[in-house]
Amino acid sequence: MSEHSGKTYRPWEPERYQHEAQSPAAKLPEGDLVFFLLDTVRRLDLSRFYAPYEQETRGAPPFDPAMMVCLLLYAYCVGVFSSRKIALACERNLAFIAIVGQERPDFRTISDFRKLHLEAFKDGATWQPMARRFRAMRRGTRP
């Protein structure tokens, strides 16, 4: 289980999935957008996404918010907006599987996460480091 400020989340270890024999990441082209997002999301300040879960003690551990953010960002980038279609892609699409691994959220979880964090997704300050990194990558320089 991963932890952020004492709260326990379901494990999210995309680097582990990359080393498995049947890794979806091994079948994706080098430089695929999913790799950029997997690397970049870890560097973002996602404290606004973690905050609502910090005091919650009921139920099973939630999915790691970093994974959910990465999943939604990738889905939006490739034009998949429906929670049901995102959930289906998590079972069938290699890039989506590279993000979620064995921990596949259902459509309701995706929808609820999106609704709960709508304001955080709108906050431009969260995404500025990613935009800078993406521009630098496109120019061929290091961010």
C-alpha positions as CSV (number, residue, x, y, z in Angstrom):
1,M,0.0,0.0,0.0
2,S,1.3,3.4,-0.9
3,E,1.2,6.2,1.6
4,H,0.8,10.0,1.4
5,S,0.8,11.9,4.7
6,G,-0.2,8.9,6.7
7,K,-3.2,7.8,4.5
8,T,-3.0,4.4,3.0
9,Y,-3.9,4.0,-0.7
10,R,-4.1,1.0,-3.0
11,P,-0.6,0.4,-4.4
12,W,0.4,2.1,-7.7
13,E,3.7,0.9,-9.0
14,P,3.9,1.5,-12.8
15,E,7.6,0.8,-12.9
16,R,6.9,-2.7,-11.6
17,Y,4.4,-3.4,-14.4
18,Q,7.1,-2.3,-17.0
19,H,9.4,-5.1,-15.8
20,E,6.8,-7.9,-16.0
21,A,7.2,-10.5,-18.8
22,Q,3.9,-9.5,-20.5
23,S,4.3,-5.8,-19.7
24,P,2.0,-3.6,-21.8
25,A,4.7,-0.9,-21.6
26,A,7.1,-3.3,-23.4
27,K,4.8,-3.4,-26.4
28,L,4.2,0.3,-26.7
29,P,6.5,2.5,-28.8
30,E,9.3,4.3,-27.1
31,G,8.4,7.9,-26.5
32,D,4.7,7.2,-26.2
33,L,2.7,9.9,-24.5
34,V,1.8,7.5,-21.7
35,F,5.5,7.3,-20.6
36,F,5.7,11.1,-20.5
37,L,2.6,11.3,-18.3
38,L,3.8,8.4,-16.0
39,D,7.1,10.3,-15.4
40,T,5.6,13.8,-15.2
41,V,2.6,13.1,-12.9
42,R,5.0,12.0,-10.1
43,R,6.7,15.5,-10.2
44,L,3.4,17.5,-9.9
45,D,2.1,18.9,-6.7
46,L,-1.0,16.8,-6.3
47,S,-1.7,17.7,-2.7
48,R,-5.2,19.1,-3.6
49,F,-6.0,15.6,-5.0
50,Y,-4.8,13.8,-1.9
51,A,-6.4,16.2,0.7
52,P,-10.0,14.8,0.6
53,Y,-8.8,11.3,1.5
54,E,-6.4,12.2,4.4
55,Q,-9.0,12.1,7.1
56,E,-11.3,9.4,5.6
57,T,-11.1,6.1,7.6
58,R,-14.1,4.2,6.2
59,G,-14.1,1.6,3.6
60,A,-11.3,0.1,1.5
61,P,-8.2,2.1,0.6
62,P,-8.9,4.4,-2.3
63,F,-7.0,4.3,-5.6
64,D,-3.8,6.4,-5.5
65,P,-4.9,9.9,-6.7
66,A,-1.7,10.1,-8.7
67,M,-2.8,7.1,-10.7
68,M,-6.3,8.5,-11.2
69,V,-4.9,11.9,-12.3
70,C,-2.5,10.1,-14.8
71,L,-5.4,8.0,-16.1
72,L,-7.7,11.0,-16.7
73,L,-5.0,13.1,-18.3
74,Y,-4.1,10.3,-20.7
75,A,-7.7,9.6,-21.5
76,Y,-8.4,13.3,-22.2
77,C,-5.2,13.5,-24.3
78,V,-6.4,10.7,-26.5
79,G,-10.0,11.8,-26.7
80,V,-11.7,9.4,-24.3
81,F,-14.0,11.3,-22.0
82,S,-16.7,8.9,-21.0
83,S,-16.0,7.2,-17.6
84,R,-17.4,3.9,-19.0
85,K,-15.1,4.1,-22.0
86,I,-12.1,4.9,-19.8
87,A,-12.9,1.9,-17.6
88,L,-13.2,-0.4,-20.6
89,A,-9.9,0.9,-22.0
90,C,-8.3,0.0,-18.6
91,E,-9.1,-3.6,-19.5
92,R,-8.2,-3.6,-23.2
93,N,-5.8,-0.8,-24.2
94,L,-2.1,-1.3,-23.5
95,A,-1.4,2.3,-22.7
96,F,-4.3,2.5,-20.2
97,I,-3.1,-0.8,-18.7
98,A,0.4,0.6,-18.4
99,I,-1.0,3.3,-16.1
100,V,-3.4,1.2,-13.9
101,G,-1.7,-2.2,-13.9
102,Q,-3.8,-4.7,-12.0
103,E,-5.7,-2.0,-10.1
104,R,-8.4,-1.2,-12.5
105,P,-11.0,1.4,-11.4
106,D,-14.6,0.9,-12.5
107,F,-16.6,3.6,-14.3
108,R,-18.3,4.9,-11.1
109,T,-14.9,5.3,-9.4
110,I,-13.6,7.3,-12.3
111,S,-16.7,9.5,-12.5
112,D,-16.7,10.1,-8.7
113,F,-13.0,11.0,-8.8
114,R,-13.6,13.5,-11.6
115,K,-16.5,15.1,-9.9
116,L,-14.8,15.3,-6.5
117,H,-11.7,16.9,-8.0
118,L,-13.2,19.1,-10.7
119,E,-11.9,22.3,-9.1
120,A,-8.4,20.9,-8.7
121,F,-8.4,19.9,-12.4
122,K,-9.3,23.5,-13.3
123,D,-6.3,24.9,-11.3
124,G,-3.7,25.9,-13.9
125,A,-0.9,26.1,-11.3
126,T,-1.1,22.3,-10.9
127,W,-0.4,21.8,-14.6
128,Q,2.2,24.5,-15.4
129,P,5.3,22.2,-14.5
130,M,3.9,19.6,-16.9
131,A,3.3,22.1,-19.7
132,R,6.9,23.4,-19.3
133,R,8.3,19.9,-19.4
134,F,6.2,19.1,-22.5
135,R,7.4,22.2,-24.3
136,A,11.0,21.4,-23.4
137,M,10.6,17.8,-24.6
138,R,9.2,19.0,-27.9
139,R,12.1,21.4,-28.3
140,G,14.5,18.5,-27.5
141,T,15.9,20.1,-24.4
142,R,15.9,19.0,-20.8
143,P,13.2,20.7,-18.6
